[in-house]
Amino acid sequence: MEDINLLLSYIETEVIEGKRTIMGNGIIVNGENVLNLVKRIRISLNELDGSNVLAEANDKAQKIVATAEQRKEQILDESIIIAEAKAIAEKTVRDAAVKREQIETITAQNVIRNLNQLQNMLKGVSTEVDSSIKYFADQVSPNRQSKQ
């Protein structure tokens, strides 16, 4: 904290050393220097009465609130993304279950169809085998009878 009396002395020096105007009692001073000194005085006074602490605390509080709001938005966005991902995952699982049932049904139908075709082919072969057995049996029987 700066010495306020010293700062006021600087302002007095600016005024005393200022140029006198041609008319009247006016003095021309360096306005920028005077304003800087006044600003420094205000800062020092704020430090004395705690205003600067309050202002800093308010600034920090506003920054904390802003950060919390940003984090809240981020969490909400993440929650929405997670919810969407869960919904997509659940739909994918349901679609996969439906597809699995379709594939199982089609596979079972194909197996049944193939087994029926095999059975029909085997019936035809069985008939042929039976015919062949009868044919050869008939061929052998007359020869056996003739040999006897």
VOLUMLO-418890 format. One line per field, with one value per residue (C-alpha): residue in three letters; x, y, z. Coordinates in Angstrom, 2 decimals, always signed. Each point is the difference from the previous one (the first is absolute). Layout:
% VOLUMLO-418890
residuo (ala | ...)
east (X | ...)
north (Y | ...)
up (Z | ...)
***
This chain:
% VOLUMLO-418890
residuo (met | glu | asp | ile | asn | leu | leu | leu | ser | tyr | ile | glu | thr | glu | val | ile | glu | gly | lys | arg | thr | ile | met | gly | asn | gly | ile | ile | val | asn | gly | glu | asn | val | leu | asn | leu | val | lys | arg | ile | arg | ile | ser | leu | asn | glu | leu | asp | gly | ser | asn | val | leu | ala | glu | ala | asn | asp | lys | ala | gln | lys | ile | val | ala | thr | ala | glu | gln | arg | lys | glu | gln | ile | leu | asp | glu | ser | ile | ile | ile | ala | glu | ala | lys | ala | ile | ala | glu | lys | thr | val | arg | asp | ala | ala | val | lys | arg | glu | gln | ile | glu | thr | ile | thr | ala | gln | asn | val | ile | arg | asn | leu | asn | gln | leu | gln | asn | met | leu | lys | gly | val | ser | thr | glu | val | asp | ser | ser | ile | lys | tyr | phe | ala | asp | gln | val | ser | pro | asn | arg | gln | ser | lys | gln)
east (+0.00 | +1.33 | +0.25 | -3.02 | +1.66 | +2.93 | -2.34 | -1.82 | +3.38 | +0.69 | -3.29 | +0.85 | +3.39 | -1.72 | -2.23 | +2.82 | +2.29 | -2.76 | +0.11 | -2.06 | -2.60 | +0.23 | -3.36 | -1.48 | +1.33 | +0.00 | +2.88 | +0.80 | +1.00 | +0.82 | -3.47 | +1.28 | +2.37 | -2.72 | -2.49 | +2.54 | +0.69 | -3.75 | -0.39 | +2.81 | -1.65 | -3.30 | +1.73 | +1.68 | -3.29 | -1.68 | +2.76 | -0.63 | -3.74 | +0.03 | -1.88 | +2.68 | -0.34 | -3.73 | +0.49 | +2.57 | -2.28 | -2.88 | +2.24 | +1.13 | -3.59 | -1.13 | +2.84 | -0.89 | -3.66 | +0.95 | +2.30 | -2.74 | -2.48 | +2.44 | +0.60 | -3.75 | -0.50 | +2.83 | -1.49 | -3.43 | +1.49 | +1.83 | -3.19 | -1.90 | +2.73 | +0.00 | -3.81 | +0.11 | +2.72 | -2.03 | -3.08 | +2.01 | +1.54 | -3.41 | -1.43 | +3.00 | -0.51 | -3.73 | +0.73 | +2.65 | -2.47 | -2.60 | +2.60 | +1.19 | -3.58 | -0.44 | +3.25 | -0.92 | -3.42 | +1.44 | +2.73 | -2.57 | -2.18 | +3.01 | +1.01 | -3.55 | -0.19 | +3.41 | -0.91 | -3.30 | +1.90 | +2.48 | -2.84 | -1.68 | +3.29 | +0.56 | -3.51 | +0.80 | +3.31 | -1.69 | -2.51 | +2.85 | +1.89 | -3.12 | -0.48 | +3.62 | -0.19 | -3.16 | +1.55 | +3.12 | -2.04 | -2.10 | +3.11 | +1.60 | -3.12 | -0.61 | +3.71 | -0.06 | -3.07 | +1.53 | +3.15 | -1.96)
north (+0.00 | +3.36 | +2.98 | +2.17 | +3.15 | -0.53 | -0.36 | +3.18 | +1.78 | -1.11 | +1.53 | +3.24 | +0.03 | -0.44 | +2.98 | +2.18 | -0.76 | +0.43 | +2.85 | +3.08 | +1.01 | +3.40 | +1.07 | -0.84 | -2.10 | -3.27 | -2.43 | -2.49 | -3.37 | -3.37 | -1.58 | -3.52 | +0.22 | +1.40 | -2.69 | -2.77 | +1.39 | +0.21 | -3.60 | -1.12 | +1.87 | -1.78 | -3.37 | +0.81 | +1.15 | -3.19 | -1.98 | +1.92 | -0.61 | -3.53 | +0.95 | -1.58 | -3.29 | +0.06 | +0.80 | -2.77 | -2.42 | +0.94 | -0.49 | -3.39 | -0.98 | +1.00 | -2.02 | -3.01 | +0.27 | +0.32 | -3.03 | -1.96 | +0.92 | -1.16 | -3.26 | -0.47 | +0.42 | -2.42 | -2.57 | +0.45 | -0.44 | -3.12 | -1.32 | +0.56 | -1.74 | -2.93 | -0.25 | +0.06 | -2.65 | -2.20 | +0.39 | -0.90 | -3.00 | -1.24 | +0.35 | -1.85 | -2.85 | -0.20 | +0.05 | -2.70 | -2.19 | +0.39 | -0.77 | -3.05 | -1.33 | +0.55 | -1.82 | -2.87 | -0.32 | +0.08 | -2.49 | -2.37 | +0.25 | -0.74 | -3.00 | -1.37 | +0.53 | -1.66 | -2.94 | -0.47 | +0.03 | -2.52 | -2.18 | +0.07 | -0.83 | -2.84 | -1.32 | -0.04 | -1.71 | -2.45 | -0.86 | -0.49 | -2.14 | -2.08 | -0.41 | -0.98 | -2.53 | -1.51 | -0.06 | -1.76 | -2.28 | -0.97 | -0.57 | -2.19 | -2.01 | -1.47 | -0.93 | -1.73 | -1.90 | -1.13 | -1.21 | -2.07)
up (+0.00 | -0.97 | +2.35 | -0.78 | +1.39 | -2.34 | -2.97 | +0.98 | +0.21 | -3.58 | -1.11 | +1.79 | -1.73 | -3.39 | +0.75 | +1.42 | -2.92 | -2.55 | -2.51 | +0.76 | -2.51 | -1.64 | +1.33 | +3.36 | +2.81 | -1.96 | -0.18 | -2.75 | +1.45 | -1.51 | +0.22 | -0.59 | +2.97 | +2.28 | -1.05 | +0.61 | +3.47 | +0.76 | -1.16 | +2.32 | +2.88 | -0.65 | -0.04 | +3.31 | +1.54 | -1.15 | +1.66 | +3.22 | +0.18 | -1.49 | -3.16 | -2.11 | +1.93 | -0.59 | -3.69 | -0.35 | +1.82 | -2.31 | -3.05 | +1.28 | +0.80 | -3.49 | -1.54 | +2.15 | -1.00 | -3.67 | +0.27 | +1.77 | -2.73 | -2.68 | +1.87 | +0.43 | -3.75 | -0.67 | +2.38 | -1.55 | -3.48 | +1.17 | +1.61 | -3.23 | -1.98 | +2.44 | -0.15 | -3.81 | -0.03 | +2.37 | -2.19 | -3.10 | +1.80 | +1.17 | -3.50 | -1.42 | +2.49 | -0.84 | -3.75 | +0.46 | +1.94 | -2.75 | -2.68 | +1.98 | +0.20 | -3.75 | -0.76 | +2.35 | -1.65 | -3.54 | +1.00 | +1.56 | -3.13 | -2.23 | +2.13 | -0.14 | -3.77 | -0.55 | +2.26 | -1.89 | -3.31 | +1.41 | +1.26 | -3.42 | -1.67 | +2.47 | -0.65 | -3.71 | +0.65 | +2.36 | -2.69 | -2.48 | +2.52 | +0.64 | -3.76 | -0.44 | +2.81 | -1.52 | -3.43 | +1.18 | +2.22 | -2.98 | -2.07 | +2.61 | +0.85 | -3.49 | -0.27 | +3.33 | -0.92 | -3.23 | +1.74 | +2.40)
***
